[in-house]
Structures are given as structure tokens and as C-alpha cells.
């Protein structure tokens, strides 16, 4: 049995979910910018109160481990680790692209996404990076990773050599820039946003297998090193 709080803050979406035994109980999320620190605390409090649960009754806390926004990932990780330390529960890391793929599979089952039969489709979630770059990976219809997470420059022939006999379903924050340059056959596009609901099943599977992160040393998967811009010199400085 598992009662898991799931947290996803790696993009403009701030999302938190409460799940039991791999089934979603409650969800809170917002796409209104990156005020994640304030919203996340409120979402967690609402989820626990709505389900009449104290934090120490959780069995684990799961966090979206990236890739994504440096600041967003730091916020989610800090909150998740703080909860784990506070109530003495294990931490579970779930890949943010994997959880997006799970959201897409749920939306297909609900009839929200139209594409070829899902068994004949490859899932390509994308998180927008700078210019024509995205963070992406490819999964099959069971959620198994076929192409690992990478930072990729989008070009007209991107992914053309990867199992071309199947339809490639592209979705997420980087899908729009792809649709502008990639118009080949066997490509489909869908609107799918990152959500903590996509973490529910992967987090439960890791809990059942006892796959936990070291709370003290866990760091998000940034994929790229964070580079802070240098402040401009004041015209009065010497």
C-alpha cells in the first residue's frame, strides 16, 4: 500500500497530486507563471486537508526530477526534501519527460488525443529550451524509454531515422517549434502539459520496488549546467 504526494514544478506548470496505490486521489495545478514557491505550499496544504490526511501519514514524497527550469526544479526539490526530512519518509524521483508520456497515455485513453492506434505510436514529450532546442526522449506505448533524455536542436529531419514505420506523437512545451519545421508524414502533434498526475504510476512502481533517492544528496536532473548572467556594471562604478 502506498500513499504518495507527487510534486512537479519543472516548467511554468506548478502541480501537486495525492495518490494511493497508483490511483490519483486529488490534484492541484496552475499554469499562471512561475510563482511556484507560494502556490506549491498552498496546493499541498489543500490536498492533505481535502483528504483528511496528516503529512506524517504519507508513505513517500515523489518529485519531478527534470529536466526543466533550474529555478522550478530547485523549488520542487527543496519542498520535497523538506517534507521527507520533517516526517521521516522516503523520496522518489520521477523523470519529468516520463511523467509527461504517462499524461499523454491517459489523455489517449480518455479520447482527448487523436492519433494512430497507440500500439503503433511512439511518444515524444518535449520541454522547451532556448531557441530551437528542446529536452526530449522517446517512449513506447507502455511508457518504456526507447531513446534517452537529451538536449536536441530541432531540424527538419530530426528523428527521421528512429523507427520511421511508427507514428511519432510530439507534445509538450517544445512541440510548437517542431511543428514549424517538421512536417513529414508519420508525425502527429498534441497538446499535453506536464502534470503531477503523470507521476502517480511511476512513483507507485518505484515505491513497490523500494527505489528511493538519498534525501541528503539528491539533486534534480538539469541536463545542462545553470549559467547565471553577469550583472551589468553601473555607469558610476569604476
N, C-alpha and C positions, 0 to 999 in steps of 0.2 A: 504494500500500500504506500502511496506517495502523495503528499500534499506539498505542491511546489509553487513558489512565487516566481514568475518569469518577468524579466526586465529587458526591454530593447530600446536603446537610446542612440544608436549609431548614425542616425540620419536626422532629417527635420522632424521625423515622427517620434514622439515620445509615447511609449506604450508599456503597459504592465498588465499581466494576466495572472489569475489564480487558477490552478488546475489540480485535479485529483485523479490519480491512476490513469494519467494520459488523456483525461477529458477536461475540456475547458469549463470552468465554473463561472467566471466573471472576467470582464475585460474593460480596461480604460485606455483611451489613446487620444492623442491630439496631433494635428499637423500644422498647428499655428505657430511656426517658428521654433526657435531653439531655447526657449525658457525651460529647459529640461529639469534643472535642479529644483525649481519650485513645484513644477507640475508633478514630477515623479513622486515626491514625498506625499503630495495630496492624493495621487492615484492609489498608492499603496495603502494609505490610511483608509480610503473609501472601500477598497477591495476587502480588507480584513474586517471592517465593521459590517459591510453588507453580508458577509458570510459568517458573522459572529465567531471570528477566529482571532486568537491572540498570536502575536508573532512567534512566540516560543512553541506554538503548536505546529508550525511548519516543519516539514521534513528536510527541505533543502531550498536554496535560492539559486535560480538559474539566471545567467546574464548573457546577452548577445555579445560575443567576443570579437566581432568585427569580421572584415574590415569596415571602415566607415569614418565618420568625423572624429578627429582626435579628441576634441572637447566633449562631444556627446558620449564617446566610449569611456572617457575618464569619469564622467558623471555617473553613468550606469554602473561601472565597476566599483567606484567608491561607495555608492549606496549599497550595492550587493554585498561587498566585503564587510561594510559596517554592520549590516544585518546579521551576517554569518558570525562575526565576532560577538555581537551582542547577545544572540540566542544560542550560540554554540552549534550551529547547523552547517552541513557541507555546502560547498559552492560547486555549481555545474556550469561549464562554459558551452555555449551552443554557437556554432558558426552563423553569422548573420545572413550569408547567402543561402546556406542550407535551410534556415527557417523561412526565408522568402520563397524557396522552392516548395516548402510544405504549404504555405499560404496559397500558392498557385494551384497545387493539387486539390486543396479544399474548395477553392473557387471553381475549379473544373467540375468537381463532383456536384456542386450546388448549381451548375448551369450558368455561372457568371462568365466563364471563359469559353469561347468557341474556338476550337482547333480540330486537328485530326484526332482520331481515337487516341486516347492518352498513351496507350501501349506503343504507338508509333511516333511519339513525340519526345524530343529532348528538351529539358528545361534549362534556360539560360538566364538566371537572375543577374541583375546588374545594379551596382551602386555608382552613381555619378562621381567622377573625379574631375580633374581640371581639363579644360579644353576638350579634345576628342578622346580623352582617356576614361576608362571605366575599370572598376573592380568587378570581375566576373568569375563564374565557374559553370560547369555543365553537369546536370544530374539526369538520371533516367526517371521513368515514371514511378519508381518505387522510392525515390529520394536518394539513391546510391550515387555517390560522386564519381563521375567519369573523367572530368577534366578539372584539375585542382584550381584553387583560387589563384588568380593572377591579376596584375595590373596590365591592361591591354589598350593599345592605341587602335581605335576603330577605323577601318579602311573598307572599301567596297567589297573586298574578297575575304574579310575576316570570317573565320570559322568554316570557310568553304571546303576545307579538306577534312572536316570532322564528321564522320558518319553521314554523308550527304543524302543517304537514302531515307533518312527520317526528317520530319519537320522540326525545325528549331524554333521554340517558343521563347521570345525575348521579352523581358518585363523588368520593371523597376525603374529607378531614377535615371539610368543611362539609356533606356530604350528609345527615348525621343531622338537623341543624337544619332543612334544607329539607324532609325527609320529614314533619316535624311540622306544616308549614303549607302545603305544596304537594302536593295530592292529585288533580290533574287527570288526565284521560286523556292519553295520549301522553307520560307521564313514567315513567321507569324508574330504579331505583337499584341501584348495585353497590358492592361493597367493593373499592376499589383504593387502595393506598398508594403514596406517592412512592418511587421506586427508581432507582438509577443505571443499571439495565438499560434504562430508558426513554430514557436519553441516548445509547445506543450508535449508533442510526441517525442521529439529527440531528447528532451530533458528527462522524460519518464524512462526512456530506454537506457540512458546513461545512469540514472538512479538505480534501476533494476540490476545493472551490471556493476555498480559500485565504482563508476568512473567519475572521480571528483578532482577538482583543482586544488592546489595548495593555496589556501586563502592568503597566506603571508606573501607569497611570491608571484601570484597570478598577475599577468599583465594582458591587456587586450591585444588582438592581432591587428596592428595598424597597417601592415603590409609595406608602408613607407615610413621613413623617419619623419617626425614632425620638425619642420623648419620654421622658426619664428622670424618674422620680418624685422629688419633693423630699424629702430626708430630714427626718424629724420632729425638732423641737427637743427637746433634753433638758430635763426639768423643772428641772435645775440650771443650765442656761445662762441668760445674761442678755442 
